[in-house]
Amino acid sequence: MIVFAYAAAFLFVFSIVVFFHEMGHFWVARACGVKVEAFSLGFGRTLLSRVDKHGTVWRVAAIPLGGYVKFFGDAGAASNPDAERLKELKAELEAEHGAGAAEGCFHFKPVWQRAAVVAAGPIANFILAFVIFTAIIGGFGEQGRAPRVGSVVDGTPAAEAGFQHGDLIKTVNGRPITLFRELQQEIALSSGDTVAFRVDRDGELIGLSARVERRTMEDPFGGEIRQGFLGVCGAAPLGTTAATSIVATCPGVDTAIEPMRPGDVVISRFGPVESLRRGADMT
């Protein structure tokens, strides 16, 4: 049942992407005066179809694994021209309707118009993605953990600089940050550098300075990477529930430094899950 639900969700999202992709081709083709014979969502046997006033057949097919727009003069759904037939067709149209009668055929259009029609599909997908992500970020905001210190590892640059549990890091080298991952990015790229911080400690802004250490760290794929290391762990997010809150202790740090909150779930200090979480919680 779960597999079916995932498959249905995939096909639904995939069909939306295909629809907008083909609509990009369709809209630009119409704007360039190209006659469109068919717009198909899916392949194979036709399930639903209708013909619009321009003579375009709109259809939904049985196999929802793609789609196509078929232009006037195409030999098939892949928009590949039948060269011999095109010559015959152009001659027939000009003989019957006069010079210029073949202008509605995609393959007789200027190169720039053909290029625009071809590029319109990917561009439509880019616009769709931009609209979706803008709506998500505008509606829900950017999700992430605040750059608050949950604990400090002894003997690290953070400990020497005077970082304390509860410090909210406001700026790194004068650049404002709002998410813990932004702090991780700054530290990872500052190996060997002295970095200036501004932290909010109980409502008071304090300046701290630390020389970032270069360490070999475990990456999310089980390999190793050398990058900057400060020695702070992110605080557990407030307001989380037992189903979603995971506290992974930092190596060499007593859990008493990071007080437990209602709903926190403690994971074994020496278990494999903790090692996977460290990269997300520590810098």
C-alpha positions in Angstrom: 0.0 0.0 0.0 2.9 2.4 0.9 4.6 1.6 -2.4 1.4 2.3 -4.3 1.0 5.7 -2.5 4.6 6.7 -3.3 4.1 5.6 -7.0 0.9 7.6 -7.2 2.6 10.7 -5.7 5.5 10.4 -8.1 3.3 10.1 -11.1 1.2 13.0 -10.0 4.2 15.3 -9.5 5.9 14.0 -12.7 2.7 14.6 -14.7 2.6 18.2 -13.5 6.2 18.7 -14.5 5.6 17.2 -18.0 2.4 19.2 -18.5 4.2 22.6 -17.8 7.2 21.5 -20.0 5.0 20.7 -22.9 2.9 23.8 -22.4 6.0 25.8 -22.7 6.6 24.3 -26.2 2.9 24.8 -27.0 2.6 28.5 -26.0 5.7 29.6 -27.8 4.8 27.5 -30.9 1.4 29.2 -31.1 3.0 32.6 -30.6 5.3 31.9 -33.5 2.4 30.8 -35.7 3.2 27.1 -35.7 0.2 24.9 -36.1 -0.1 22.3 -33.3 -1.8 19.0 -34.2 -1.8 17.3 -30.8 -1.0 17.9 -27.2 -0.7 14.6 -25.3 -0.2 13.9 -21.6 1.0 10.3 -21.6 1.5 7.7 -24.3 -0.4 4.8 -25.6 -4.2 4.3 -25.8 -6.2 7.5 -25.6 -8.4 7.8 -22.4 -9.8 11.3 -22.9 -9.6 13.7 -25.8 -11.1 16.8 -27.3 -10.5 19.1 -30.3 -10.2 22.9 -29.8 -11.2 25.6 -32.2 -7.6 25.6 -33.7 -7.9 21.9 -34.6 -5.5 20.8 -31.8 -6.3 17.4 -30.3 -5.9 17.5 -26.5 -5.6 14.0 -25.1 -4.8 12.1 -21.9 -3.2 8.7 -22.6 -3.0 5.4 -20.6 0.8 5.4 -19.9 1.6 8.5 -17.7 5.3 8.5 -18.3 5.7 11.6 -20.4 4.0 13.6 -23.0 4.5 15.4 -26.3 3.4 18.2 -28.5 3.0 17.2 -32.2 3.5 20.0 -34.7 2.1 20.3 -38.2 4.5 18.4 -40.6 6.0 16.1 -37.9 6.4 12.5 -38.9 5.7 11.4 -35.3 5.4 12.4 -31.6 9.2 13.1 -31.4 8.8 16.1 -33.8 11.2 14.5 -36.3 10.4 15.7 -39.8 9.8 13.4 -42.8 12.1 15.2 -45.2 10.5 13.8 -48.4 7.0 14.4 -47.1 7.9 18.0 -46.1 9.1 18.7 -49.7 5.9 17.3 -51.1 3.8 19.1 -48.5 5.4 22.5 -49.2 4.9 22.0 -52.9 1.3 21.0 -52.4 0.5 23.9 -50.1 2.1 26.5 -52.3 0.4 25.1 -55.4 -3.0 25.2 -53.7 -2.7 28.3 -51.5 0.2 30.3 -53.0 3.6 31.2 -51.7 3.9 31.3 -47.9 1.2 28.7 -47.2 3.7 26.5 -45.4 4.4 29.1 -42.7 2.3 27.2 -40.2 4.8 24.3 -40.3 7.4 24.2 -37.5 10.2 23.0 -39.8 9.8 25.9 -42.2 10.1 28.5 -39.5 13.3 30.6 -39.0 16.0 29.1 -36.9 15.5 31.5 -34.0 11.8 30.7 -33.8 12.5 26.9 -33.8 15.2 27.5 -31.1 12.7 29.4 -29.0 10.1 26.7 -29.3 12.6 24.0 -28.3 13.9 26.0 -25.3 10.5 26.9 -24.1 9.9 23.5 -22.4 12.9 23.7 -20.0 12.3 27.4 -19.3 8.7 26.6 -18.4 10.0 24.0 -15.8 12.5 26.5 -14.4 9.7 29.1 -14.0 7.4 26.5 -12.3 10.2 25.6 -9.8 10.8 29.2 -9.1 7.1 29.9 -8.4 6.8 26.8 -6.2 9.9 27.5 -4.1 8.9 31.2 -3.8 5.5 30.2 -2.6 6.9 27.8 0.0 9.5 30.2 1.4 7.0 33.1 1.3 4.3 31.0 3.1 6.4 29.1 5.6 9.7 30.9 5.7 13.2 29.4 5.6 13.4 26.4 7.9 16.4 25.7 10.1 17.9 25.8 13.6 19.0 29.1 15.1 22.7 29.6 15.6 22.5 29.1 19.4 25.2 27.3 21.3 24.0 24.1 22.9 27.4 23.0 24.3 31.1 23.8 23.9 33.8 21.1 23.4 36.6 21.4 25.9 40.1 22.2 24.5 38.7 23.7 21.2 38.9 27.2 19.8 35.3 27.9 21.0 36.2 27.0 24.6 39.4 29.2 24.5 37.3 32.1 23.0 34.8 31.9 25.9 31.7 30.7 24.2 29.0 29.5 26.6 25.9 27.4 26.5 22.9 29.6 25.4 25.0 32.1 23.4 23.1 33.2 20.2 25.6 34.0 17.5 24.5 37.1 15.6 27.4 37.9 13.3 30.5 36.2 11.9 33.2 38.6 10.7 30.5 41.3 10.6 28.1 39.2 8.5 24.7 38.6 10.1 23.6 35.0 10.3 20.2 33.5 11.3 20.7 29.8 10.9 23.1 27.3 12.4 24.0 25.9 9.0 25.2 29.4 8.0 27.6 29.3 10.9 28.8 25.9 9.8 29.5 27.2 6.3 31.5 30.2 7.6 33.6 28.0 9.9 34.2 25.3 7.3 35.8 27.9 5.0 37.8 29.7 7.6 40.4 27.1 8.5 43.4 28.8 10.1 41.8 32.2 10.2 40.9 34.3 13.2 37.2 34.9 13.1 35.3 37.7 15.0 31.9 36.9 16.5 29.1 38.9 18.0 26.9 36.9 20.4 23.7 37.7 22.3 24.3 36.4 25.9 21.2 37.0 28.0 20.3 40.1 26.1 23.8 41.6 26.1 25.9 41.8 22.9 29.4 40.4 23.4 32.3 40.3 21.1 34.4 37.1 20.9 37.3 36.1 18.7 38.5 32.5 17.9 41.2 31.1 15.6 39.5 28.4 13.6 41.2 25.0 13.8 41.7 22.7 10.8 40.4 19.2 11.5 39.7 16.0 9.6 35.9 15.3 10.0 33.6 12.5 9.0 31.4 13.4 6.1 27.7 12.2 5.7 28.8 9.5 3.3 31.3 7.8 5.7 34.4 9.4 4.2 36.7 12.1 5.6 37.0 15.8 4.8 39.4 18.5 6.2 37.7 21.7 7.1 37.5 24.5 9.7 36.5 23.5 13.3 35.3 25.7 16.1 34.0 23.4 18.7 30.3 24.3 19.3 27.2 22.2 19.1 23.8 23.5 18.1 21.1 23.7 20.8 18.1 21.4 20.6 15.2 23.3 18.9 12.5 24.6 21.3 8.9 23.5 21.0 9.7 20.1 19.4 7.8 16.9 20.1 9.1 13.5 21.1 8.4 12.3 17.6 10.8 14.8 16.0 13.3 16.0 18.6 16.6 14.2 18.7 19.5 15.2 20.9 22.8 13.8 19.7 25.5 14.5 22.2 28.8 16.0 21.1 32.0 13.9 21.5 33.6 14.6 24.8 30.8 16.8 26.1 28.7 15.9 29.2 25.0 15.9 28.6 24.6 18.0 31.7 25.9 20.9 29.7 22.8 20.8 27.4 19.8 20.5 29.8 17.1 18.2 28.6 13.8 19.6 27.5 10.3 18.0 27.5 10.0 15.9 24.4 13.7 15.4 23.8 14.8 11.9 22.7 18.3 10.8 23.8 20.2 8.6 21.4 23.1 6.5 22.6 26.4 8.4 22.8 28.2 5.6 21.1 25.6 4.4 18.7 25.8 4.7 14.9 22.9 7.2 14.8 24.9 9.7 16.8 27.8 9.7 14.4 25.4 10.5 11.6 23.9 13.4 13.5 27.2 15.1 14.5 27.7 16.7 11.1 24.3 18.4 11.4 24.7 19.6 15.0 28.4 20.5 15.3 30.9 22.9 13.8 
